[in-house]
Amino acid sequence: MKNLSPNEFSELSAGECLREERSRLGLKQEEMAQIGGVTRNTQGSYERDERRPDTGYLKALHAVGLDVLYVVTGVRTAAPIGELSEDEEVIVKRYRSIPADDQKSVRRFLQAIADDVAKASN
């Protein structure tokens, strides 16, 4: 199993990750609360990190696309190959076809770009 470096984890709290996921899914607090079987006030308390959601809530929301791993750990669940766009599939296939040393160079390059983007957004 791969060990994750600290920069692979989101710096957001669980509540912030939950709010981000709600936004990604295009749901209002009330809608997400209904799906999860809680009140809007409870939903708000989850997003403010005042309370932690239980597994029943997370399971219900997983059924509509919530990335539970991201909410709990801050690490995004990798998209299965079938869910990649055509451009992403081409990139993955090309990446897999190059030697390991070149793959390492590509990963360093992408990390440098991601670091620059993160610095610019701060």
GROMACS elastic network, one bead per residue, 0.5 to 0.9 nm:
[ bonds ]
;  ai    aj funct       b0    kb
    4     7     6  0.80707   500
    4     8     6  0.61933   500
    4     9     6  0.77355   500
    5     8     6  0.55723   500
    5     9     6  0.75195   500
    6     9     6  0.56577   500
    6    10     6  0.85923   500
    7    10     6  0.74501   500
    7    11     6  0.85213   500
    8    74     6  0.84078   500
    8    75     6  0.68198   500
    9    12     6  0.86531   500
    9    70     6  0.89325   500
    9    73     6  0.73322   500
    9    74     6  0.52217   500
    9    75     6  0.52822   500
    9    76     6  0.84755   500
   10    13     6  0.79759   500
   10    17     6  0.83060   500
   10    70     6  0.82611   500
   10    73     6  0.79530   500
   10    75     6  0.63601   500
   10    76     6  0.86333   500
   11    74     6  0.72832   500
   12    15     6  0.78731   500
   12    16     6  0.56201   500
   12    17     6  0.60637   500
   12    74     6  0.70025   500
   13    16     6  0.50999   500
   13    17     6  0.61752   500
   13    18     6  0.85305   500
   13    47     6  0.89145   500
   13    49     6  0.74626   500
   13    71     6  0.82529   500
   13    72     6  0.89033   500
   13    74     6  0.77227   500
   14    17     6  0.50396   500
   14    18     6  0.60770   500
   14    19     6  0.86210   500
   14    46     6  0.82150   500
   14    47     6  0.75919   500
   14    48     6  0.89272   500
   14    49     6  0.69271   500
   14    52     6  0.83953   500
   14    70     6  0.81973   500
   14    71     6  0.52276   500
   14    72     6  0.59543   500
   14    73     6  0.75061   500
   14    74     6  0.71902   500
   15    19     6  0.61796   500
   15    20     6  0.85442   500
   15    44     6  0.88799   500
   15    45     6  0.82978   500
   15    46     6  0.55412   500
   15    48     6  0.55892   500
   15    50     6  0.84381   500
   15    51     6  0.87213   500
   15    52     6  0.82300   500
   15    71     6  0.74691   500
   16    19     6  0.50244   500
   16    20     6  0.60931   500
   16    21     6  0.85534   500
   16    46     6  0.88872   500
   16    47     6  0.59176   500
   16    48     6  0.73532   500
   16    49     6  0.79077   500
   16    71     6  0.82154   500
   17    21     6  0.61161   500
   17    22     6  0.85905   500
   17    47     6  0.80747   500
   17    70     6  0.67889   500
   17    71     6  0.50768   500
   17    72     6  0.82233   500
   17    74     6  0.69466   500
   18    21     6  0.50572   500
   18    22     6  0.61838   500
   18    23     6  0.86577   500
   18    46     6  0.77617   500
   18    47     6  0.61606   500
   18    66     6  0.84857   500
   18    67     6  0.88102   500
   18    68     6  0.86172   500
   18    70     6  0.82523   500
   18    71     6  0.54367   500
   18    72     6  0.87278   500
   19    22     6  0.50186   500
   19    23     6  0.62632   500
   19    24     6  0.86092   500
   19    29     6  0.86737   500
   19    44     6  0.89892   500
   19    46     6  0.87151   500
   19    47     6  0.57258   500
   19    48     6  0.88798   500
   20    23     6  0.51295   500
   20    24     6  0.61528   500
   20    25     6  0.86677   500
   20    71     6  0.89623   500
   21    25     6  0.61213   500
   21    26     6  0.85276   500
   21    27     6  0.88559   500
   21    65     6  0.89372   500
   21    66     6  0.63569   500
   21    67     6  0.71226   500
   21    70     6  0.85546   500
   21    71     6  0.78038   500
   22    25     6  0.51746   500
   22    26     6  0.62197   500
   22    27     6  0.53893   500
   22    28     6  0.71352   500
   22    29     6  0.75882   500
   22    32     6  0.70428   500
   22    66     6  0.77552   500
   23    27     6  0.60614   500
   23    28     6  0.76602   500
   24    27     6  0.78291   500
   24    66     6  0.88743   500
   25    64     6  0.83185   500
   25    65     6  0.73153   500
   25    66     6  0.74887   500
   27    30     6  0.80044   500
   27    31     6  0.58552   500
   27    32     6  0.59974   500
   28    31     6  0.51984   500
   28    32     6  0.62392   500
   28    33     6  0.85050   500
   29    32     6  0.52111   500
   29    33     6  0.59922   500
   29    34     6  0.86073   500
   29    40     6  0.60303   500
   29    41     6  0.87784   500
   29    43     6  0.64431   500
   29    44     6  0.71568   500
   30    33     6  0.50648   500
   30    34     6  0.62085   500
   30    35     6  0.87627   500
   30    39     6  0.73697   500
   30    40     6  0.50456   500
   30    41     6  0.87226   500
   30    43     6  0.77736   500
   31    34     6  0.51864   500
   31    35     6  0.63722   500
   31    36     6  0.86626   500
   31    40     6  0.82872   500
   32    35     6  0.51905   500
   32    36     6  0.61393   500
   32    37     6  0.85086   500
   32    38     6  0.85344   500
   32    40     6  0.81183   500
   32    43     6  0.74835   500
   32    61     6  0.75883   500
   33    36     6  0.50667   500
   33    37     6  0.59465   500
   33    39     6  0.55289   500
   33    40     6  0.54139   500
   33    41     6  0.84895   500
   33    42     6  0.75637   500
   33    43     6  0.55258   500
   33    44     6  0.88023   500
   33    57     6  0.87080   500
   34    37     6  0.50245   500
   34    38     6  0.60292   500
   34    39     6  0.69388   500
   34    40     6  0.78535   500
   35    38     6  0.78357   500
   35    57     6  0.79560   500
   35    60     6  0.63782   500
   35    61     6  0.63763   500
   35    64     6  0.84750   500
   36    39     6  0.87143   500
   36    43     6  0.86414   500
   36    56     6  0.74692   500
   36    58     6  0.69984   500
   36    59     6  0.80742   500
   36    60     6  0.54263   500
   36    61     6  0.58400   500
   37    56     6  0.83884   500
   37    57     6  0.65175   500
   37    60     6  0.80124   500
   38    41     6  0.81752   500
   38    42     6  0.61332   500
   38    43     6  0.67559   500
   38    57     6  0.77521   500
   39    42     6  0.51492   500
   39    43     6  0.62906   500
   39    44     6  0.86774   500
   40    44     6  0.61731   500
   40    45     6  0.86404   500
   41    44     6  0.50476   500
   41    45     6  0.62518   500
   41    46     6  0.87387   500
   42    46     6  0.62803   500
   42    47     6  0.87179   500
   42    51     6  0.78095   500
   42    53     6  0.88453   500
   43    46     6  0.51602   500
   43    47     6  0.64044   500
   43    48     6  0.87519   500
   43    51     6  0.89509   500
   43    53     6  0.85672   500
   44    47     6  0.50787   500
   44    48     6  0.61748   500
   44    49     6  0.86030   500
   44    50     6  0.85840   500
   45    48     6  0.50247   500
   45    49     6  0.61138   500
   45    50     6  0.50115   500
   45    51     6  0.56064   500
   45    52     6  0.82142   500
   46    49     6  0.51025   500
   46    50     6  0.59608   500
   46    51     6  0.50089   500
   46    52     6  0.57126   500
   46    53     6  0.64473   500
   47    50     6  0.76422   500
   47    51     6  0.82303   500
   47    52     6  0.89074   500
   48    51     6  0.77686   500
   49    52     6  0.68572   500
   53    56     6  0.82240   500
   53    57     6  0.62455   500
   53    58     6  0.68985   500
   54    57     6  0.55314   500
   54    58     6  0.64865   500
   54    59     6  0.88022   500
   55    59     6  0.59385   500
   55    60     6  0.84827   500
   56    59     6  0.51477   500
   56    60     6  0.61854   500
   56    61     6  0.86785   500
   57    60     6  0.52565   500
   57    61     6  0.63349   500
   57    62     6  0.85822   500
   58    61     6  0.51856   500
   58    62     6  0.59466   500
   58    63     6  0.86955   500
   58    66     6  0.78652   500
   58    68     6  0.65455   500
   59    63     6  0.64536   500
   59    66     6  0.87828   500
   59    68     6  0.81683   500
   60    63     6  0.54044   500
   60    64     6  0.73190   500
   60    66     6  0.88432   500
   61    64     6  0.53357   500
   61    65     6  0.66078   500
   61    66     6  0.54078   500
   61    67     6  0.85610   500
   61    68     6  0.81919   500
   62    65     6  0.50436   500
   62    67     6  0.65026   500
   62    68     6  0.63860   500
   63    66     6  0.71976   500
   65    68     6  0.87238   500
   66    69     6  0.87868   500
   66    70     6  0.86351   500
   66    71     6  0.83702   500
   67    70     6  0.54122   500
   67    71     6  0.65531   500
   67    72     6  0.89178   500
   67    76     6  0.69855   500
   67    77     6  0.65560   500
   68    71     6  0.50786   500
   68    72     6  0.61511   500
   68    73     6  0.83876   500
   68    76     6  0.86299   500
   68    77     6  0.82295   500
   69    72     6  0.52619   500
   69    73     6  0.57357   500
   69    74     6  0.70123   500
   69    75     6  0.63169   500
   69    76     6  0.64057   500
   69    77     6  0.61904   500
   70    73     6  0.53456   500
   70    77     6  0.66185   500
   71    74     6  0.57855   500
   71    75     6  0.79037   500
   71    76     6  0.84278   500
   72    75     6  0.81146   500
   73    76     6  0.83002   500
   75    78     6  0.89518   500
   76    79     6  0.87345   500
   77    80     6  0.89545   500
   78    81     6  0.88790   500
   79    82     6  0.79012   500
   79    83     6  0.60044   500
   79    84     6  0.67956   500
   80    83     6  0.54843   500
   80    84     6  0.70696   500
   81    84     6  0.54933   500
   81    85     6  0.88882   500
   81    88     6  0.88977   500
   81    89     6  0.71484   500
   81    92     6  0.88101   500
   82    85     6  0.83028   500
   82    89     6  0.85261   500
   84    87     6  0.78940   500
   84    88     6  0.56124   500
   84    89     6  0.59211   500
   85    88     6  0.51146   500
   85    89     6  0.62136   500
   85    90     6  0.87136   500
   86    89     6  0.51315   500
   86    90     6  0.63232   500
   86    91     6  0.87512   500
   87    90     6  0.52024   500
   87    91     6  0.63326   500
   87    92     6  0.87524   500
   88    91     6  0.50642   500
   88    92     6  0.61445   500
   88    93     6  0.85699   500
   89    92     6  0.51182   500
   89    93     6  0.60762   500
   89    94     6  0.85081   500
   90    93     6  0.51869   500
   90    94     6  0.61010   500
   90    95     6  0.84816   500
   91    94     6  0.51611   500
   91    95     6  0.59870   500
   91    96     6  0.85523   500
   92    95     6  0.50043   500
   92    96     6  0.61033   500
   92    97     6  0.86187   500
   93    96     6  0.51636   500
   93    97     6  0.62876   500
   94    97     6  0.50745   500
   94    98     6  0.66922   500
   95    98     6  0.56672   500
   95    99     6  0.85704   500
   95   102     6  0.85281   500
   95   103     6  0.63895   500
   95   106     6  0.81686   500
   96    99     6  0.79648   500
   96   100     6  0.86277   500
   96   103     6  0.77627   500
   98   101     6  0.83044   500
   98   102     6  0.62629   500
   98   103     6  0.64856   500
   99   102     6  0.53490   500
   99   103     6  0.63072   500
   99   104     6  0.88178   500
  100   104     6  0.62398   500
  100   105     6  0.87257   500
  101   104     6  0.50857   500
  101   105     6  0.64290   500
  101   106     6  0.88201   500
  102   106     6  0.62621   500
  102   107     6  0.86645   500
  103   106     6  0.50579   500
  103   107     6  0.62546   500
  103   108     6  0.87126   500
  104   107     6  0.50906   500
  104   108     6  0.62704   500
  104   109     6  0.86398   500
  105   108     6  0.51020   500
  105   109     6  0.61530   500
  105   110     6  0.86380   500
  106   109     6  0.50335   500
  106   110     6  0.61449   500
  106   111     6  0.85237   500
  107   110     6  0.51407   500
  107   111     6  0.60634   500
  107   112     6  0.85935   500
  108   111     6  0.50621   500
  108   112     6  0.61719   500
  108   113     6  0.87279   500
  109   112     6  0.51534   500
  109   113     6  0.64036   500
  109   114     6  0.87196   500
  110   113     6  0.51208   500
  110   114     6  0.61398   500
  110   115     6  0.85500   500
  111   115     6  0.60161   500
  111   116     6  0.85640   500
  112   115     6  0.50748   500
  112   116     6  0.62322   500
  112   117     6  0.86962   500
  113   116     6  0.50852   500
  113   117     6  0.62488   500
  113   118     6  0.86381   500
  114   117     6  0.50849   500
  114   118     6  0.61446   500
  114   119     6  0.86325   500
  115   118     6  0.50524   500
  115   119     6  0.61669   500
  115   120     6  0.86052   500
  116   119     6  0.51165   500
  116   120     6  0.61476   500
  116   121     6  0.86813   500
  117   120     6  0.51029   500
  117   121     6  0.62552   500
  117   122     6  0.88673   500
  118   121     6  0.52338   500
  118   122     6  0.65111   500
  119   122     6  0.53646   500
